[in-house]
């Protein structure tokens, strides 16, 4: 396989999850998420020679994506409002209550600290906790405790609307 074919395979395999991760950081702003997705894979391509294989390719890509999103957010230093229609294209009219709950969840996620937001967004992507721990440099036990606390805080926020 050529390098280009390998990269195409990696992109096709990981881009949807990376896009959803970026979408969470962008608070539903799809254009910004697409920019971050593109920037992430440009970095993956440009730095492919520096990948040493110490971690999985998936972990390496997620770390690049998280750093890309956080770096851009630090530069802009502006809050990205939640797109109220974030999921409207994907839900039926019968599911308006579900859409409202999901939008409330994103509002609550946006209130988390930067690191906690990264952790919960990775978990929402169903990325294994071992991969999240490796990506963030946290001990697995510490990660489990933190995710439990984040879930409790989100539940409280979603339930109380604050």
C-alpha positions as a printed Julia matrix, in Angstrom:
162×3 Matrix{Float64}:
   0.0    0.0    0.0
   1.22   3.51  -0.76
   1.45   6.26   1.82
  -1.49   8.05   0.17
  -3.67   4.91   0.36
  -2.69   4.41   4.01
  -3.6    8.02   4.76
  -6.91   7.71   2.9
  -7.75   4.63   4.97
  -6.82   6.41   8.22
  -8.85   9.46   7.22
 -11.92   7.45   6.24
 -11.71   5.42   9.45
 -11.24   8.29  11.91
 -12.69  11.43  10.3
 -16.33  10.92  11.39
 -15.38  10.56  15.07
 -12.89  13.42  14.89
 -15.56  15.59  13.26
 -18.03  14.85  16.06
 -15.34  15.57  18.64
 -14.59  18.91  16.96
 -18.33  19.61  16.71
 -18.55  19.29  20.48
 -15.73  21.78  20.98
 -17.35  24.09  18.43
 -20.67  23.88  20.29
 -22.43  22.68  17.2
 -20.85  25.14  14.75
 -20.43  22.74  11.83
 -18.28  25.07   9.73
 -15.78  25.54  12.53
 -15.77  21.79  13.24
 -15.02  21.09   9.57
 -12.13  23.57   9.66
 -10.68  21.86  12.73
 -11.18  18.43  11.15
  -9.3   19.57   8.06
  -6.55  21.17  10.13
  -6.23  18.0   12.22
  -5.68  15.78   9.21
  -3.3   18.26   7.6
  -1.23  17.97  10.79
  -1.54  14.19  10.71
  -0.22  14.17   7.14
   2.53  16.72   7.78
   3.75  14.96  10.92
   3.22  11.35   9.83
   6.97  10.75   9.97
   7.05  11.78  13.65
   4.53   9.1   14.65
   6.63   6.61  16.58
   3.96   4.04  17.3
   4.26   4.45  21.1
   0.49   4.92  21.15
  -2.17   3.79  18.72
  -2.78   5.86  15.6
  -6.26   6.57  16.95
  -4.86   8.03  20.2
  -2.34  10.11  18.28
  -5.04  11.53  15.97
  -7.4   12.35  18.87
  -4.59  14.14  20.69
  -3.89  16.22  17.57
  -7.62  16.99  17.22
  -8.02  18.02  20.86
  -4.91  20.22  20.66
  -6.13  21.79  17.4
  -9.53  22.65  18.85
  -8.13  23.96  22.14
  -5.44  25.99  20.41
  -7.96  27.71  18.17
 -10.33  28.35  21.07
  -7.5   29.94  23.05
  -6.62  32.16  20.07
 -10.16  33.36  19.5
 -11.01  33.59  23.22
 -14.64  33.89  22.34
 -17.46  31.66  23.37
 -19.06  29.84  20.49
 -22.82  29.83  21.03
 -24.67  26.56  20.88
 -26.32  26.11  17.53
 -29.94  25.59  18.5
 -30.55  23.66  15.31
 -27.56  21.4   15.89
 -29.44  18.2   15.4
 -32.59  19.44  13.69
 -31.58  17.89  10.39
 -31.19  14.5   12.02
 -34.31  14.33  14.17
 -37.96  14.02  13.29
 -40.47  16.62  14.41
 -41.79  14.0   16.84
 -38.48  14.14  18.68
 -38.5   17.85  19.61
 -38.2   16.94  23.28
 -35.18  14.77  22.52
 -33.59  17.62  20.55
 -34.16  20.03  23.42
 -32.52  17.6   25.84
 -29.5   17.17  23.56
 -29.14  20.94  23.14
 -29.37  21.31  26.93
 -26.65  18.68  27.29
 -24.37  20.66  24.94
 -25.05  23.84  26.91
 -24.07  22.01  30.09
 -20.97  20.52  28.47
 -19.92  24.03  27.43
 -19.92  25.04  31.11
 -17.29  22.43  31.99
 -13.6   23.19  32.33
 -11.57  22.69  29.18
 -10.08  19.38  30.34
 -13.4   18.0   31.6
 -15.05  19.0   28.34
 -12.36  17.11  26.42
 -12.84  14.03  28.58
 -16.61  13.87  28.24
 -16.53  14.57  24.5
 -14.1   11.71  24.01
 -16.31   9.43  26.11
 -19.43  10.49  24.18
 -17.62   9.32  21.05
 -17.46   5.9   22.71
 -13.68   5.98  22.71
 -12.41   3.35  25.14
 -11.39   4.73  28.53
  -7.92   3.21  28.14
  -7.46   5.26  24.95
  -8.77   8.41  26.64
  -6.39   7.87  29.56
  -3.48   7.38  27.19
  -4.48  10.42  25.12
  -4.79  12.73  28.12
  -1.98  11.28  30.21
  -4.29  10.5   33.15
  -4.13   7.31  35.15
  -7.08   5.05  34.27
  -8.46   5.16  37.84
  -8.22   8.95  37.91
 -10.02   9.12  34.58
 -12.84   6.86  35.78
 -13.35   8.99  38.89
 -13.3   12.22  36.93
 -15.75  10.91  34.3
 -18.11   9.8   37.07
 -18.02  13.29  38.61
 -18.51  14.92  35.21
 -21.54  12.7   34.49
 -23.07  13.63  37.87
 -22.48  17.33  37.22
 -23.99  17.06  33.74
 -27.02  15.18  35.04
 -27.57  17.85  37.67
 -27.15  20.61  35.06
 -29.48  18.95  32.55
 -32.1   18.18  35.2
 -32.03  21.65  36.78
 -31.49  23.55  33.54
 -28.4   25.28  34.91
